[in-house]
Amino acid sequence: MPTDPSSPSRLPVVFIPHGGGPWPFVEMGLPKAEVQSLATYLRQVGQRLATPPKALLVISAHWEEPVATVMTSEAPPILYDYSGFPPESYRITWPAPGNPRLAARVRELLSSAGFATAEDSARGYDHGTFIPLKLTYPEADLPCVQLSLKQGLDPSEHLAMGRALAPLRDEGIFIIGSGLTFHNLRAFGDPRAHEVSAKFDAWVQDAATAPASIRDEMLTQWTQAPFARLAHPREEHLLPLMVVAGAAGADRGTTAWTGAMMGTRISGFQFG
């Protein structure tokens, strides 16, 4: 079923910054104003929807597979895919149910677009999902399925994945890309990274809010952006934006939030 741009129940798609590690549920010494700003935005993401979603589809920067892979567990566990944090970091819960039927629908759409797919019945929610969505949907009452990135991290492929998934927007599925517009672990906290992140983030904002044809071309050529490889030595945290942009279709993006994380500029976007 093609996406209907005139449908009043058509859900938007979003790219959210998921912060770092187990923040804000564990004290990490981050500036309180930064934590409060991003946490407030994430709490409001679901409230901005005119139509309540039936389920969530999350593309997290923290899962890569040889082919596009979906979680199929009816009760996904928590995957504490971080290390070196206080013990309470490994007791955070977000018991949202899975949705095998949605997982099958995702595979159907991707397969119809020519993508090889797979499923994983043991995979749990990684911190690109359970940390931000514990703020957005604290009741954990909506079914949620994670979709992996595809190894190779080709931006064109991920844009095409998003285009294939666009019909879900008319089926009550809220598509969420979870990553960061700046992700250089060695640079966080370094004052020199502020200018780098600000210039790259400004470019990302220009790309995300451009008309669809320009947006997709810019994102495909993202390595030509100012300080691209300083902002993303490896691009897995940017690729969820590609999937979301593909699913956006002709919808123009808006910068839903912009702020800071450990002194670097990051942003979130909504399409539709």
C-alpha positions in Angstrom: 0.0 0.0 0.0 1.6 3.3 -1.0 2.0 6.1 1.5 -0.9 8.6 1.2 0.4 12.1 1.8 -3.2 13.4 2.4 -4.1 10.8 5.1 -5.0 12.5 8.4 -3.8 9.5 10.3 -0.4 9.3 8.6 2.3 9.3 11.2 5.4 11.4 11.0 8.9 9.9 11.2 11.6 11.1 13.6 15.4 11.0 14.1 16.2 11.4 17.8 19.6 11.8 19.6 19.8 9.1 22.1 22.5 10.6 24.3 25.3 8.6 25.8 25.2 5.4 27.8 22.6 5.2 30.5 22.0 8.9 30.9 19.8 10.5 32.3 18.9 7.7 34.7 22.4 7.5 36.1 24.6 10.4 37.3 27.4 10.7 34.7 28.7 14.1 35.5 27.1 15.6 32.4 26.1 19.3 32.5 22.6 19.5 34.0 21.3 22.0 31.5 22.3 19.7 28.6 20.7 16.7 30.2 17.5 18.5 31.0 17.1 20.0 27.5 17.5 16.7 25.7 15.4 14.8 28.2 12.6 17.3 27.9 12.6 17.0 24.1 12.5 13.2 24.3 9.6 13.2 26.7 7.7 15.4 24.2 8.3 13.3 21.1 5.2 11.1 21.4 3.1 14.0 22.6 3.6 15.8 19.3 1.8 13.1 17.4 -1.8 13.9 16.3 -2.6 10.2 16.0 -1.5 7.7 18.7 0.7 5.0 17.2 -0.2 1.3 17.3 3.5 0.2 17.6 7.1 1.5 17.2 9.7 0.6 14.7 13.2 1.7 15.9 16.3 1.8 13.8 19.2 2.1 16.3 22.8 3.0 15.6 23.8 0.1 17.9 22.8 -2.9 15.8 24.4 -3.9 12.5 23.9 -7.2 10.6 25.0 -8.5 7.2 21.3 -8.1 6.0 18.4 -6.1 7.4 17.3 -8.0 10.5 14.3 -7.6 12.8 13.7 -8.6 16.4 10.9 -11.2 16.7 10.7 -11.8 20.4 7.3 -11.2 22.0 9.0 -10.0 25.2 12.5 -8.6 24.2 15.0 -8.5 27.1 17.2 -5.5 27.8 20.6 -5.6 26.1 23.0 -3.6 28.3 25.4 -2.8 25.5 27.6 -0.4 27.4 30.3 -0.9 30.0 32.1 0.9 32.8 29.0 2.5 34.4 27.7 2.2 38.0 25.8 -1.0 38.9 22.4 0.8 38.7 23.1 1.2 35.0 22.4 -2.5 34.6 19.1 -2.5 36.4 17.3 -0.1 34.1 14.2 -1.6 32.7 11.9 -0.8 29.8 9.6 -3.9 29.4 7.8 -2.9 26.1 6.4 -6.0 24.3 7.6 -7.1 21.0 5.4 -7.5 17.9 6.2 -10.5 15.7 3.5 -9.5 13.2 5.1 -6.1 12.7 8.5 -7.8 12.3 7.0 -10.0 9.6 5.5 -6.9 7.9 8.8 -5.1 7.9 10.5 -8.1 6.3 7.7 -8.3 3.7 8.2 -4.6 2.7 12.0 -4.9 2.6 11.9 -8.1 0.6 9.5 -6.6 -1.9 12.0 -3.8 -2.4 14.8 -6.4 -3.1 16.5 -6.5 0.3 17.6 -9.7 1.8 16.3 -9.9 5.4 16.6 -12.0 8.5 15.1 -12.2 12.0 16.5 -12.6 15.5 14.3 -14.0 18.2 16.9 -13.5 21.0 18.0 -9.9 20.5 17.0 -7.4 23.2 16.5 -3.6 23.1 19.9 -1.9 23.0 20.5 1.4 24.7 19.7 3.3 21.5 16.2 2.2 22.1 15.5 1.6 25.8 17.2 4.7 27.1 15.5 7.4 25.0 12.2 5.6 24.8 12.1 5.2 28.5 11.7 8.9 28.4 9.3 9.1 25.5 7.1 6.1 26.5 7.8 5.5 30.2 4.8 3.2 30.5 6.4 0.8 28.0 2.9 -0.1 26.8 3.4 0.1 23.0 4.8 -2.9 21.1 8.2 -2.2 19.7 10.4 -3.8 17.1 14.0 -3.0 16.3 15.4 -3.1 12.8 19.2 -3.4 12.3 21.4 -1.3 10.1 23.0 -3.2 7.2 26.7 -3.8 7.3 28.6 -1.6 4.9 26.7 1.4 6.1 25.9 2.5 2.5 23.7 5.7 2.7 21.9 5.0 -0.5 20.9 1.5 0.7 19.6 2.9 4.0 17.6 5.6 2.2 16.1 2.9 0.0 15.3 0.8 3.1 13.4 3.8 4.5 11.5 4.2 1.2 10.4 0.6 1.4 9.1 1.0 4.9 7.1 4.2 4.2 3.7 2.4 4.0 4.0 1.6 7.7 3.3 5.3 8.4 -0.3 4.7 7.2 -0.6 1.6 9.2 -0.2 3.2 12.6 3.6 2.5 13.0 5.8 5.2 14.4 9.2 5.0 12.7 12.0 6.3 14.9 15.7 6.6 13.9 18.0 6.7 17.0 21.5 8.0 16.7 23.5 11.2 17.0 24.4 13.9 14.5 27.9 14.0 16.1 29.6 10.8 17.3 33.3 11.0 17.8 34.0 9.4 21.2 37.5 10.9 21.4 36.2 14.4 20.9 33.4 14.5 23.4 34.5 17.0 26.1 37.2 18.5 24.0 36.6 22.2 23.5 38.0 22.0 20.0 35.1 19.8 19.0 32.5 22.5 19.5 33.2 24.3 16.2 33.6 20.9 14.4 30.2 19.7 15.6 28.5 23.0 15.1 29.5 23.3 11.5 28.6 19.6 10.7 25.3 19.9 12.6 24.4 23.0 10.6 25.0 21.1 7.4 22.9 18.2 8.7 20.1 20.6 9.5 20.3 22.1 6.0 20.1 18.6 4.5 17.3 17.3 6.7 15.1 20.4 6.0 15.7 20.6 2.3 13.2 19.4 -0.4 13.3 15.6 -0.7 15.4 15.3 -3.8 18.0 17.7 -2.5 17.9 16.1 1.0 18.5 12.6 -0.3 21.3 13.7 -2.5 23.0 15.6 0.3 22.7 12.7 2.7 24.0 10.3 0.1 27.1 12.5 -0.2 27.4 13.3 3.5 31.1 12.7 3.6 31.4 16.0 1.6 30.0 17.9 4.5 32.3 20.2 6.6 34.3 18.1 9.1 32.3 15.0 8.1 34.9 12.4 9.2 35.8 14.3 12.3 32.1 14.3 13.3 31.7 10.7 12.4 34.9 8.6 12.1 32.4 5.8 11.6 28.9 6.6 10.4 26.7 4.2 12.2 25.2 6.9 14.4 24.2 8.9 11.3 22.7 6.0 9.3 19.4 5.9 11.2 18.7 9.4 9.8 19.1 8.0 6.3 16.4 5.4 6.9 14.1 8.0 8.4 14.7 10.4 5.5 13.8 7.6 3.1 10.6 6.9 4.9 9.8 10.6 4.9 9.2 10.6 1.2 8.3 14.1 0.0 7.7 15.4 3.5 10.0 18.2 4.4 11.9 17.9 7.7 12.0 20.3 10.6 14.6 20.7 13.3 12.6 19.4 16.2 15.4 20.0 18.8 18.9 21.3 18.8 21.2 21.3 21.8 24.5 20.1 23.2 26.0 16.8 24.5 29.3 17.1 26.3 29.9 20.4 24.6 29.1 19.2 21.1 26.2 20.3 19.0 23.5 17.7 18.2 20.0 17.8 16.7 16.8 15.9 16.3 14.4 16.0 13.3 10.8 15.3 12.4 9.3 14.7 9.0 5.6 15.0 8.4 
